[in-house]
Amino acid sequence: MRQVHRRAGPLINGVRSSLTSTKLPGVELVDRIIIDDGSLPAAHIDKELVRTFRYAYPTGRDEVFLHLLKGWWSGVSVRLLSRTLEAVTGQDLIVQVTEITDQLKSDTLPVDPLVMQEHDESISDLYKDRPFVQQLLWIALEDNRLWKAIRDYHRSFTQRSFWLRHQLLAETELDRFAFRLHDEWGANLRLASSSHETGRADRPRRSRPRNPRGIGARVAGPSAGPL
């Protein structure tokens, strides 16, 4: 450690001197730099995480567990850097690992951390040529509602891709659910239209399609299938 400090010390002092002479706000940043020569190289972090937590989650789910854990840590890091979170404890990590483990059980599906991120309207350009966007433009949908529809579609597509990429769900199962969902929505819309025309609003509605694995239950938005 002393050898590392001997090598890095002049460099840090030089940077601090340079920042001080130019009166840049980076002096505080340099003063907070800590060199830990005992930390793992970045390339070995994933292997160490798997070794540490391999008994906490189902066998064969290394990749998706790492994705969920590092996705959580990415959000925590942003909050720490922005001073909106004072500290993170070992108990916080234990709680998060337990939550991820619950999401990876056979009767549930995990939520991709990317779905929970805030998105700005720049993603609208990715979908401007999609049929559903063009259809909403034809009926002159207000900008705010159009943006929300695009955002929800983006979240649904992201979540669907995550499940398929990590083999958490078969595409045929998603397709069957989407078919039943469209069928039930069509029946309900026809029923609502018929009730409106006849003035009988008390007609019974058909039940929602059975969804044993909670597909889409925690991801708002239209179907992520081809539109």
Secondary structure as the mmCIF struct_conf table of DSSP 4:
data_model
#
loop_
_struct_conf.conf_type_id
_struct_conf.id
_struct_conf.beg_label_comp_id
_struct_conf.beg_label_asym_id
_struct_conf.beg_label_seq_id
_struct_conf.end_label_comp_id
_struct_conf.end_label_asym_id
_struct_conf.end_label_seq_id
HELX_RH_AL_P HELX_RH_AL_P1 ARG A 2 SER A 21
TURN_TY1_P TURN_TY1_P1 THR A 22 LYS A 23
TURN_TY1_P TURN_TY1_P2 PRO A 25 GLY A 26
HELX_RH_AL_P HELX_RH_AL_P2 VAL A 27 ASP A 31
TURN_TY1_P TURN_TY1_P3 ARG A 32 ARG A 32
TURN_TY1_P TURN_TY1_P4 ASP A 37 GLY A 38
BEND BEND1 SER A 39 SER A 39
HELX_LH_PP_P HELX_LH_PP_P1 LEU A 40 PRO A 41
HELX_RH_3T_P HELX_RH_3T_P1 ALA A 42 HIS A 44
HELX_RH_AL_P HELX_RH_AL_P3 ILE A 45 PHE A 53
TURN_TY1_P TURN_TY1_P5 ARG A 54 ALA A 56
BEND BEND2 TYR A 57 TYR A 57
TURN_TY1_P TURN_TY1_P6 THR A 59 GLY A 60
HELX_RH_AL_P HELX_RH_AL_P4 ASP A 62 LEU A 81
TURN_TY1_P TURN_TY1_P7 SER A 82 ARG A 83
BEND BEND3 THR A 84 LEU A 85
HELX_RH_AL_P HELX_RH_AL_P5 GLY A 90 GLN A 103
TURN_TY1_P TURN_TY1_P8 LEU A 104 LEU A 104
BEND BEND4 LYS A 105 LYS A 105
TURN_TY1_P TURN_TY1_P9 SER A 106 ASP A 107
HELX_LH_PP_P HELX_LH_PP_P2 PRO A 110 ASP A 112
HELX_RH_3T_P HELX_RH_3T_P2 PRO A 113 MET A 116
BEND BEND5 GLN A 117 GLN A 117
HELX_RH_3T_P HELX_RH_3T_P3 GLU A 121 ILE A 123
HELX_RH_AL_P HELX_RH_AL_P6 SER A 124 TYR A 127
TURN_TY1_P TURN_TY1_P10 LYS A 128 ASP A 129
BEND BEND6 ARG A 130 ARG A 130
HELX_RH_AL_P HELX_RH_AL_P7 PRO A 131 TRP A 138
TURN_TY1_P TURN_TY1_P11 ILE A 139 ALA A 140
HELX_RH_AL_P HELX_RH_AL_P8 ASP A 143 ARG A 165
TURN_TY1_P TURN_TY1_P12 HIS A 166 GLN A 167
BEND BEND7 LEU A 168 LEU A 169
HELX_RH_AL_P HELX_RH_AL_P9 GLU A 171 THR A 198
TURN_TY1_P TURN_TY1_P13 GLY A 199 GLY A 199
TURN_TY1_P TURN_TY1_P14 ALA A 201 ASP A 202
HELX_LH_PP_P HELX_LH_PP_P3 ARG A 203 ARG A 210
TURN_TY1_P TURN_TY1_P15 PRO A 212 ARG A 213
TURN_TY1_P TURN_TY1_P16 ILE A 215 ARG A 218
BEND BEND8 VAL A 219 VAL A 219
BEND BEND9 GLY A 221 PRO A 222
BEND BEND10 GLY A 225 GLY A 225
#
